[in-house]
C-alpha cells in the first residue's frame, strides 16, 4: 500500500476565517481564533491523516494590500511563501465579497500553478439566501477554471 501526501495552503485577507476553517477540517483546535485581526502571524501546519492519505494544511496570515507596517509586511511575506510549494490553494472569501485585500490575494492566487479552490465562508450570515446563487455565479465567471 502506498502513502499519498499533499500540501494545501489556506489563503485570504485578514479575519476571513482561515484558522477557523483549519480547525474544522482537522476536527480539533490547533490554530488560535479571534475576532482580532492578525492573530495568525506565522504559517501554521496542521496534518490530517486518513488511511494511507495525508494532507498537510498550511494556515497563513491574512494578506494585506500595500501595508506600511513592518509586522504586516512580514506576515505578507510569510503568507506568500506558502503559495510557492503547495499542491492546492484554498482561497477563502467572506460571503463572496471581494474587497481590496481580496484583490491582492486574488492576484497571487491566479499566479500560482497549484490547483485552486474558492471557499465561500460565513454564508450562514447572508440574510437573503436568494442572493447566494447569483454571487456564486459571479465568482465562477471571475474564476472559470477554479472549483467553488
C-alpha positions as CSV (number, residue, x, y, z in Angstrom):
1,X,0.0,0.0,0.0
2,X,1.4,3.4,-1.0
3,X,1.0,6.6,1.0
4,X,-0.1,9.8,-0.6
5,X,0.6,13.2,0.8
6,X,-0.2,16.7,-0.4
7,X,0.1,20.3,0.8
8,X,-2.9,22.6,0.9
9,X,-2.5,26.4,1.7
10,X,-5.4,28.3,3.1
11,X,-5.1,31.9,1.9
12,X,-7.2,35.1,2.2
13,X,-7.4,38.5,3.7
14,X,-7.2,39.1,7.4
15,X,-10.1,37.8,9.6
16,X,-11.8,35.9,6.8
17,X,-11.9,32.6,8.9
18,X,-8.7,30.8,7.7
19,X,-7.8,29.5,11.2
20,X,-11.4,28.5,12.0
21,X,-11.6,26.6,8.7
22,X,-8.3,24.8,9.5
23,X,-9.6,23.8,12.9
24,X,-12.9,22.5,11.4
25,X,-11.0,20.5,8.7
26,X,-8.8,18.9,11.3
27,X,-11.5,18.3,13.8
28,X,-9.5,19.9,16.6
29,X,-8.3,23.3,17.6
30,X,-4.7,23.8,16.7
31,X,-4.9,27.3,15.5
32,X,-5.8,30.3,17.6
33,X,-9.0,32.1,16.5
34,X,-10.1,35.6,17.5
35,X,-12.2,38.4,16.2
36,X,-8.9,40.5,16.4
37,X,-7.1,40.8,13.0
38,X,-3.5,39.5,12.8
39,X,-4.0,36.7,15.3
40,X,-2.1,34.3,13.0
41,X,1.4,35.8,12.5
42,X,3.3,32.8,11.1
43,X,2.4,29.9,8.8
44,X,1.0,27.1,10.8
45,X,1.0,23.4,9.7
46,X,-1.9,21.1,10.5
47,X,-1.9,17.5,9.4
48,X,-4.9,15.3,8.6
49,X,-4.3,11.6,8.1
50,X,-7.0,9.2,6.8
51,X,-5.9,5.7,5.9
52,X,-2.9,6.0,3.5
53,X,-3.6,9.6,2.7
54,X,-2.1,12.7,4.5
55,X,-3.0,16.3,3.9
56,X,-0.7,19.0,5.3
57,X,-2.7,22.2,5.6
58,X,-0.9,25.5,5.9
59,X,-2.8,28.2,7.8
60,X,-1.4,31.5,6.6
61,X,-1.5,35.1,8.0
62,X,-4.0,37.3,6.3
63,X,-2.6,39.1,3.2
64,X,-2.8,42.9,3.3
65,X,-2.6,45.3,0.4
66,X,0.2,47.8,0.4
67,X,0.8,47.7,4.1
68,X,3.3,50.2,5.6
69,X,3.7,48.5,8.9
70,X,6.7,46.2,9.3
71,X,4.7,43.5,11.1
72,X,2.1,43.3,8.3
73,X,4.9,43.2,5.6
74,X,6.5,40.3,7.5
75,X,3.1,38.5,7.7
76,X,2.5,39.1,3.9
77,X,5.9,37.6,3.2
78,X,5.2,34.6,5.4
79,X,1.8,34.0,3.7
80,X,3.2,34.4,0.2
81,X,6.0,31.9,0.9
82,X,3.3,29.3,1.5
83,X,1.9,29.8,-2.0
84,X,5.1,28.6,-3.8
85,X,5.3,25.0,-2.9
86,X,1.8,23.7,-2.4
87,X,-0.4,21.3,-4.4
88,X,-3.7,23.0,-3.7
89,X,-4.7,26.6,-2.8
90,X,-7.9,27.3,-0.9
91,X,-8.8,31.0,-1.4
92,X,-11.2,31.9,1.4
93,X,-13.8,34.6,0.8
94,X,-16.1,36.1,3.4
95,X,-19.6,35.7,1.9
96,X,-18.2,36.2,-1.6
97,X,-17.5,39.9,-1.0
98,X,-14.3,40.9,-2.8
99,X,-12.6,43.9,-1.2
100,X,-9.1,45.5,-1.9
101,X,-7.2,43.0,0.2
102,X,-9.1,40.2,-1.5
103,X,-7.9,41.6,-4.9
104,X,-4.3,41.2,-3.8
105,X,-4.9,37.6,-2.7
106,X,-6.7,37.0,-6.0
107,X,-3.7,38.3,-8.0
108,X,-1.4,35.9,-6.1
109,X,-3.9,33.1,-6.3
110,X,-4.1,33.5,-10.1
111,X,-0.3,33.5,-10.5
112,X,0.0,30.1,-8.7
113,X,0.5,26.9,-10.6
114,X,-1.2,24.9,-7.8
115,X,-4.7,23.6,-8.2
116,X,-7.2,26.1,-6.9
117,X,-10.4,26.0,-4.9
118,X,-12.5,29.0,-3.7
119,X,-14.2,28.6,-0.4
120,X,-17.0,31.0,0.4
121,X,-17.2,31.3,4.2
122,X,-19.9,32.6,6.5
123,X,-22.8,32.1,4.1
124,X,-25.0,31.4,7.1
125,X,-24.8,35.2,7.8
126,X,-26.4,36.1,4.4
127,X,-29.9,37.2,5.3
128,X,-31.3,37.0,1.8
129,X,-30.4,33.5,0.6
130,X,-31.7,34.4,-2.9
131,X,-28.5,36.4,-3.4
132,X,-26.3,33.3,-2.9
133,X,-26.6,31.7,-6.3
134,X,-26.0,34.9,-8.2
135,X,-23.0,35.6,-6.1
136,X,-21.6,32.1,-6.7
137,X,-22.3,32.6,-10.4
138,X,-20.3,35.9,-10.5
139,X,-17.4,34.1,-8.7
140,X,-17.5,31.3,-11.3
141,X,-17.4,33.8,-14.1
142,X,-14.4,35.6,-12.5
143,X,-12.6,32.3,-11.9
144,X,-13.8,30.0,-14.7
145,X,-11.1,27.4,-14.1
146,X,-11.5,27.2,-10.4
147,X,-13.6,24.9,-8.3
148,X,-16.1,26.6,-6.0
